[in-house]
Amino acid sequence: MDRDVYTFASGPAIIFKEVLEKAKSELLDWQGLGIGVMEMSHRSPEFTAINQKANDDLRKLMEVPDNYKILFMQGGSTLQAAAVPMNLLQEKTTANYLVFGKNGRLGYLEAQKYCIPNLVTPLEESYYEIRDNWNVDKDAAYFMYTDSEKAEGLELNQTPNVGDQIIVSDMTSSLTSKYVDISKFGCIYASVQHNFGPAGLCTIIVRDDLIGKQRAYTPSMFSWKTTLDHHSIFNTTPCFAVYITGLCIDYMIQNGGVHVFEELANKRAKLIYDVIDSSHGFYVPRIKRKDQRSRTNIVFSCLTQKLDDLFQEQAKNEGLIELAGQYGGLKASMYNGMPMEGSQKLKDFMLTFQQKYQE
């Protein structure tokens, strides 16, 4: 379904139009109940069914093994940056942190409150690549990294090889946009507002033997065991966010599953990177190493700040919005909800803009 405006925001991001249309039709009356989801009790049988279906469908979509639990929590990936050390450190005093962007740095700084985190690579002022030489502490409690950094446009496209150490990953910018072998991880978490829902909900996929080992001081709202014991409804849950997330997951299942959406993500990224790489320097990619470029967050710039500003102004007039980079320049975030028509429209605009202003 075509749109008049395409948003390239990095989150909250574009949502499938078909999902929004369905939610619109049920806003005042969910399936004949006479009220909408926003008015439901979070402990009602109707919402319990909505919550359980979203959980079951995510397991199906991502092919989650039986020995993993799926949790829905509030607080986003920011809360999980604290929840991970609280739930996984046990008696250990250190954990490995691979940092190559803003989100990873925030996780590392949060971990300093609970342990002495080991930096796998040195902290840097700005990141333009993921270093190859890693200093991994083999005795650490776990290995933590953010697999795709939206501000920098970097993505680690393979699972780290760290032996039998527990691997934890913040996959906010990638989960459901690619197939992941869940069995290689101890825990994966993602705020849903990038690829499969609205702001307000975080999903956690965690191996069941890692649950119930939280430190004694862990607040109930941060405890994976408390969340599991209460079926992700320990307190009043963000019901409407769960509902929309469930609709998005169901939509992806009905339209081919995660492998189809991985292929679409790759096609969208190729459309824009091809324009950048063939522009003879008019567009400058932030990430030079092609094997480390994010598929969902493409960060680039024109030759001057003046051209960057003009690009955004003229793009907005064409219905292409939220293209500002977080460190200046430009950024096109294209998550699951972005139709191919939106990416094609951006590509066409970029070619026209280049033709108009390239000297």
C-alpha positions as CSV (number, residue, x, y, z in Angstrom):
1,M,0.0,0.0,0.0
2,D,1.4,3.4,-1.1
3,R,2.0,6.2,1.4
4,D,2.2,10.0,0.8
5,V,5.0,10.3,3.4
6,Y,7.8,8.0,4.2
7,T,9.6,8.4,7.5
8,F,13.2,7.3,7.8
9,A,13.3,7.9,11.5
10,S,15.6,5.6,13.6
11,G,12.9,4.8,16.1
12,P,10.0,5.1,16.7
13,A,9.9,4.0,13.1
14,I,7.5,3.3,10.3
15,I,5.0,0.6,10.9
16,F,3.3,-1.6,8.3
17,K,0.3,0.4,6.9
18,E,-1.8,-2.7,6.9
19,V,-1.3,-3.1,10.6
20,L,-2.2,0.5,11.3
21,E,-5.4,0.1,9.2
22,K,-6.4,-3.0,11.2
23,A,-5.7,-1.3,14.5
24,K,-7.8,1.7,13.3
25,S,-10.7,-0.6,12.5
26,E,-10.5,-2.2,16.0
27,L,-9.7,1.0,18.0
28,L,-13.2,1.5,19.4
29,D,-14.4,-2.1,19.3
30,W,-11.9,-5.0,19.4
31,Q,-13.5,-8.1,17.8
32,G,-17.0,-7.2,19.0
33,L,-16.1,-6.7,22.6
34,G,-17.5,-3.1,22.6
35,I,-14.2,-1.6,23.8
36,G,-10.8,-1.2,22.4
37,V,-7.5,-2.7,23.6
38,M,-6.5,0.6,25.3
39,E,-9.5,0.2,27.6
40,M,-9.0,-3.5,28.4
41,S,-7.9,-4.7,31.8
42,H,-4.4,-6.1,31.5
43,R,-5.6,-9.2,33.4
44,S,-8.7,-9.8,31.3
45,P,-9.0,-13.1,29.4
46,E,-9.1,-11.0,26.1
47,F,-5.7,-9.3,26.8
48,T,-4.2,-12.5,28.2
49,A,-5.0,-14.1,24.8
50,I,-3.5,-11.1,22.9
51,N,-0.3,-11.2,25.0
52,Q,0.1,-15.0,24.7
53,K,-0.4,-14.9,20.9
54,A,2.2,-12.2,20.4
55,N,4.6,-14.4,22.5
56,D,3.8,-17.6,20.6
57,D,4.0,-15.8,17.2
58,L,7.4,-14.3,17.9
59,R,8.7,-17.8,18.8
60,K,7.4,-19.0,15.5
61,L,8.7,-16.1,13.5
62,M,12.2,-16.3,14.9
63,E,12.3,-20.1,15.2
64,V,13.1,-19.8,18.9
65,P,14.1,-23.1,20.5
66,D,12.0,-24.7,23.2
67,N,14.6,-24.1,25.9
68,Y,14.3,-20.3,25.6
69,K,11.7,-18.1,27.1
70,I,10.3,-14.9,25.6
71,L,9.6,-12.0,27.9
72,F,7.9,-8.6,27.3
73,M,9.2,-5.8,29.5
74,Q,9.0,-2.1,29.7
75,G,12.0,0.3,29.8
76,G,13.4,-0.6,26.5
77,S,17.0,-1.6,25.8
78,T,18.1,1.1,28.4
79,L,16.5,-0.9,31.2
80,Q,18.0,-4.1,29.9
81,A,21.5,-2.6,30.0
82,A,21.1,-2.7,33.8
83,A,19.0,-5.9,33.9
84,V,21.7,-8.0,32.1
85,P,24.4,-7.6,34.7
86,M,21.8,-7.9,37.5
87,N,20.5,-11.2,36.1
88,L,23.7,-12.8,34.8
89,L,26.7,-11.7,36.8
90,Q,26.0,-14.0,39.8
91,E,29.2,-14.1,41.9
92,K,31.5,-12.9,39.1
93,T,32.9,-9.4,39.1
94,T,33.5,-8.8,35.4
95,A,31.9,-9.1,32.0
96,N,33.1,-8.6,28.4
97,Y,31.8,-5.6,26.5
98,L,32.4,-5.0,22.8
99,V,31.7,-1.4,22.1
100,F,31.5,0.2,18.6
101,G,28.8,2.8,19.0
102,K,26.6,4.9,21.1
103,N,24.3,2.2,22.4
104,G,27.1,-0.1,23.3
105,R,28.9,2.6,25.1
106,L,25.7,3.3,27.2
107,G,25.6,-0.4,28.1
108,Y,29.2,-0.4,29.1
109,L,28.8,2.7,31.3
110,E,25.7,1.1,33.0
111,A,27.6,-2.1,33.7
112,Q,30.2,-0.1,35.7
113,K,27.6,0.2,38.4
114,Y,27.5,-3.5,39.0
115,C,30.9,-4.9,38.0
116,I,34.3,-4.1,36.4
117,P,33.5,-4.5,32.7
118,N,36.3,-5.6,30.4
119,L,36.5,-3.6,27.2
120,V,37.1,-6.0,24.3
121,T,38.3,-3.1,22.2
122,P,39.3,0.4,23.4
123,L,36.7,3.1,23.7
124,E,36.9,5.7,20.9
125,E,35.5,9.2,20.4
126,S,33.9,8.2,17.1
127,Y,33.5,4.8,15.5
128,Y,34.0,4.1,11.8
129,E,34.7,0.4,11.9
130,I,34.6,-2.6,14.2
131,R,38.2,-3.5,15.3
132,D,39.4,-7.0,14.5
133,N,41.7,-7.6,17.5
134,W,39.7,-8.4,20.6
135,N,40.8,-8.7,24.2
136,V,38.4,-11.2,25.6
137,D,38.4,-12.2,29.3
138,K,37.8,-15.9,29.3
139,D,36.7,-15.9,33.0
140,A,34.0,-13.1,32.5
141,A,30.4,-13.8,33.2
142,Y,29.2,-13.0,29.7
143,F,30.1,-11.3,26.4
144,M,27.9,-8.3,25.6
145,Y,27.5,-6.3,22.3
146,T,25.0,-4.3,20.3
147,D,24.9,-6.0,16.9
148,S,23.8,-2.9,14.9
149,E,24.6,0.7,15.9
150,K,22.0,3.0,14.4
151,A,23.8,6.3,14.9
152,E,27.1,5.1,13.4
153,G,25.6,2.8,10.8
154,L,27.8,-0.2,11.9
155,E,26.7,-3.8,12.1
156,L,28.5,-6.9,13.2
157,N,27.2,-9.5,10.7
158,Q,28.5,-12.6,12.4
159,T,28.1,-14.1,15.9
160,P,31.2,-13.5,18.0
161,N,33.4,-16.6,18.5
162,V,34.1,-16.6,22.2
163,G,34.0,-20.3,23.0
164,D,31.3,-21.4,25.5
165,Q,30.9,-17.9,27.1
166,I,27.4,-16.7,27.4
167,I,26.7,-14.2,24.5
168,V,24.2,-11.4,25.0
169,S,23.2,-9.0,22.3
170,D,21.1,-5.9,22.0
171,M,19.4,-6.4,18.6
172,T,17.1,-3.5,18.7
173,S,18.0,-2.4,15.2
174,S,18.0,-5.9,13.6
175,L,15.7,-8.4,15.4
176,T,13.1,-9.8,13.0
177,S,14.9,-8.2,10.0
178,K,17.2,-11.2,9.7
179,Y,17.4,-14.8,10.7
180,V,19.3,-15.4,13.9
181,D,20.5,-18.8,15.2
182,I,19.1,-18.2,18.7
183,S,20.9,-21.2,20.1
184,K,24.2,-19.4,19.9
185,F,23.1,-16.8,22.4
186,G,22.3,-16.8,26.1
187,C,20.1,-13.7,25.7
188,I,18.9,-11.4,23.0
189,Y,16.8,-8.3,23.6
190,A,15.3,-5.6,21.4
191,S,13.1,-2.6,21.8
192,V,10.3,-3.3,19.3
193,Q,9.9,0.3,18.0
194,H,12.4,-0.2,15.2
195,N,11.3,-3.3,13.3
196,F,8.1,-4.7,14.8
197,G,6.1,-2.4,17.0
198,P,5.6,0.9,18.7
199,A,7.6,2.5,21.5
200,G,7.0,1.2,25.0
201,L,7.9,-2.5,24.8
202,C,11.1,-4.5,24.9
203,T,11.2,-8.2,24.1
204,I,13.8,-10.5,25.7
205,I,14.7,-14.0,24.4
206,V,16.7,-15.8,27.1
207,R,17.8,-19.4,27.7
208,D,15.8,-20.9,30.5
209,D,18.8,-22.1,32.5
210,L,19.9,-18.4,32.9
211,I,16.7,-17.3,34.6
212,G,16.4,-17.2,38.4
213,K,20.1,-16.4,39.0
214,Q,19.6,-12.7,39.6
215,R,21.5,-10.9,42.4
216,A,19.6,-10.4,45.6
217,Y,19.3,-6.6,45.2
218,T,17.6,-6.9,41.7
219,P,14.4,-4.9,41.7
220,S,11.3,-6.9,40.7
221,M,10.8,-4.8,37.6
222,F,14.3,-5.8,36.4
223,S,14.1,-9.5,37.2
224,W,13.6,-11.9,34.3
225,K,12.3,-14.6,36.8
226,T,9.6,-12.3,38.2
227,T,8.6,-11.3,34.6
228,L,8.5,-15.0,33.6
229,D,6.5,-16.1,36.7
230,H,3.9,-13.5,35.9
231,H,3.7,-14.2,32.1
232,S,5.1,-10.7,31.4
233,I,2.2,-9.1,33.3
234,F,3.8,-8.4,36.7
235,N,2.3,-4.9,36.7
236,T,0.1,-3.0,34.3
237,T,1.7,-3.8,31.0
238,P,1.7,-1.5,28.0
239,C,-1.3,-3.3,26.5
240,F,-1.7,-1.3,23.3
241,A,2.1,-1.7,22.5
242,V,1.8,-5.5,23.0
243,Y,-1.3,-5.5,20.7
244,I,0.4,-3.6,17.9
245,T,3.6,-5.7,18.3
246,G,1.5,-8.8,18.0
247,L,-0.2,-7.5,14.8
248,C,3.2,-6.7,13.3
249,I,4.6,-10.2,14.1
250,D,1.5,-11.8,12.7
251,Y,1.7,-9.7,9.5
252,M,5.3,-10.8,9.0
253,I,4.4,-14.5,9.4
254,Q,1.5,-14.1,6.9
255,N,3.8,-12.4,4.4
256,G,6.6,-15.0,4.3
257,G,8.4,-14.9,7.6
258,V,11.8,-13.7,8.8
259,H,13.7,-14.9,5.7
260,V,11.5,-12.9,3.4
261,F,12.0,-9.8,5.5
262,E,15.8,-10.4,5.6
263,E,15.8,-10.4,1.8
264,L,13.8,-7.2,1.7
265,A,16.1,-5.5,4.2
266,N,19.1,-6.5,2.0
267,K,17.4,-5.1,-1.1
268,R,16.5,-1.8,0.5
269,A,20.0,-1.3,1.7
270,K,21.5,-2.2,-1.7
271,L,19.3,0.4,-3.4
272,I,20.8,3.2,-1.4
273,Y,24.4,2.0,-1.0
274,D,24.6,1.5,-4.7
275,V,23.7,5.2,-5.2
276,I,26.3,6.3,-2.7
277,D,29.1,4.1,-4.0
278,S,28.5,5.1,-7.6
279,S,28.1,8.9,-6.9
280,H,31.8,9.7,-7.7
281,G,32.2,11.2,-4.2
282,F,29.1,13.3,-4.2
283,Y,27.7,11.1,-1.4
284,V,30.2,10.1,1.2
285,P,29.4,6.9,3.2
286,R,30.3,7.0,6.9
287,I,31.3,3.4,7.0
288,K,33.8,2.4,4.3
289,R,34.0,-1.3,5.1
290,K,31.1,-2.8,3.2
291,D,31.1,-5.9,5.3
292,Q,30.4,-3.8,8.4
293,R,27.7,-1.5,7.0
294,S,24.3,-1.6,8.7
295,R,21.5,-2.9,6.5
296,T,18.9,-0.9,8.4
297,N,20.7,2.4,9.2
298,I,22.5,3.9,6.3
299,V,24.6,6.9,7.4
300,F,26.1,9.2,4.8
301,S,26.6,12.9,3.9
302,C,27.0,15.2,1.0
303,L,30.1,17.1,0.3
304,T,29.1,20.1,2.4
305,Q,26.8,20.8,5.4
306,K,24.9,23.3,3.1
307,L,24.1,20.5,0.7
308,D,23.1,18.2,3.6
309,D,20.6,20.8,4.8
310,L,19.3,21.4,1.3
311,F,18.9,17.6,0.8
312,Q,16.7,17.3,3.9
313,E,14.6,20.4,2.9
314,Q,14.0,19.2,-0.6
315,A,13.4,15.6,0.5
316,K,10.8,16.7,2.9
317,N,9.0,18.5,0.1
318,E,8.9,15.1,-1.7
319,G,7.4,13.3,1.3
320,L,10.8,11.9,2.5
321,I,11.2,12.9,6.2
322,E,13.5,12.3,9.2
323,L,16.7,12.0,7.3
324,A,19.0,13.9,9.7
325,G,22.1,12.0,11.0
326,Q,22.7,11.9,14.7
327,Y,26.2,13.2,14.3
328,G,25.4,15.6,11.5
329,G,25.1,14.5,7.9
330,L,22.3,12.2,6.8
331,K,20.9,8.9,7.9
332,A,18.2,6.7,6.3
333,S,16.8,4.2,8.7
334,M,14.8,1.5,6.8
335,Y,13.3,-1.1,9.1
336,N,10.8,-3.8,8.3
337,G,7.9,-1.4,8.0
338,M,9.5,0.5,5.1
339,P,8.0,-0.5,1.8
340,M,10.2,-1.0,-1.2
341,E,8.4,1.9,-2.8
342,G,9.8,4.2,0.0
343,S,13.4,3.1,-0.6
344,Q,12.9,3.4,-4.3
345,K,11.6,6.9,-3.9
346,L,14.6,7.9,-1.8
347,K,16.9,6.4,-4.4
348,D,15.3,8.4,-7.2
349,F,15.4,11.6,-5.2
350,M,19.1,11.0,-4.4
351,L,19.9,10.6,-8.1
352,T,18.0,13.7,-9.0
353,F,19.6,15.7,-6.3
354,Q,23.0,14.6,-7.3
355,Q,22.4,15.5,-11.0
356,K,21.2,18.9,-9.9
357,Y,24.1,19.9,-7.6
358,Q,27.1,17.9,-8.6
359,E,29.8,20.1,-10.1
